[in-house]
Amino acid sequence: AFTQYQYPNDIGPGMYDIHSPRVPEQEEMEVLLGHALSVLDPSQLWVNPDCGLKTRSWEEVEPALRAMVGAARNLRKGIVRSS
């Protein structure tokens, strides 16, 4: 749908389910971001968890956010290199 209708807006797909105690790996998030970048321009993409973090403890939140930030940094490096 994003390519067929040339989606014009920015979007922030949730990178992980904050209602689950499972902490996703950075590599998982890189794959998800890669899928998003295959149909969106990098300038349209905002990286964020799926919603507020109040249902999780800091022991769950911190590693998940570190993984998310690491994934975003790695993909940004790839975008800069390919430009």
Secondary structure, 3 states (H helix, E strand, C coil): CCCCCCCCCCECCECCCCCCCCCCCHHHHHHHHHHHHCCCCHHHECCECCCCCCCCCHHHHHHHHHHHHHHHHHHHHHHHHHC
